[in-house]
Amino acid sequence: MSLVSTRSRRHLVLMVALTLVVGNAVGARADYLIADLSDHRIEITSGFTGAEVLLFGTREGDGDIVVVLRGPPEPLVVRRKSRTFGLWLNRDSMVFTDAPGYYAVAANRPLAEIAAPGLLEDLAIGFENLPLELYDSDNQAELATFRTALLRNMGKVGLYSGAIAQIRFVGSQLFRTTFELPANVPTGLYHADIFLIDNGALVSRRTTALQIRKSGFEAALSSFAQYQPLLYGLVAVVVALVAGWTAGMVFRKG
């Protein structure tokens, strides 16, 4: 049996079990929305080329489903080049202090058809509603320009997805969607916010977490560089000198 079919069967079993749980719970209390991730931890090793994360769940009654997956916040610098004496050099810059390291949205239909702009803004759904704080709060004049550049740059490396991923329903209650994580995805704690919106109003909201971390040699090297920066720098210099000396000896013999 192939790995793909095995994973698909496991996901189907989870979705069926989720339906049974909801069926038993609805009579006791108002559970409008239940959702979860197929994996809550992803290990980054030397052979890591990216990952696919499945989110599945069930709703009670009608309504649209919107999912926002965001990575850990981190400071991101956006620089603007300008022509100086015939050379293109970095001149202006802007620091966004808590921009998510990854951001993607999924929905079962276009966001404009699901809710009014005001609700989407309140829930921070969509790139235009992504809250981005500046390190220098007084530098607001060109915020829109640098904000657009940030979204464009992060989109080029696959960390921000401009396209809305499709949420598909299995029957009238079960739903599922997938998120593609690139090989350069940052480590840390991710949060998936799942919204049930009916007739333009928020009915229910759930949040589930995903941990992405390095393991094996990559984790040891990262920890060494973080907690022993001076020693790490010295080792790096020694390795570079040995590599250069070895290469010189090889070419000299050749």
Secondary structure, DSSP 8 states (H G I E B T S, - for coil): --HHHHHHHHHHHHHHHHHHHHHHHHTTS---EEEEES-SEEEE-TT---EEEEEEEEESSS-EEEEEEE--EEEEEEEEEEEETTEEEEEEEEEEEEEES-EEEEESS-HHHHS-HHHHHHTT-SGGG----BSSTT--TTHHHHHHHHHHHHHHTTSB--S-EE-EEETTTEEEEEEEE-TT---EEEEEEEEEEETTEEEEEEEEEEEEEE-THHHHHHHHHHH-HHHHHHHHHHHHHHHHHHHHHHHHH-
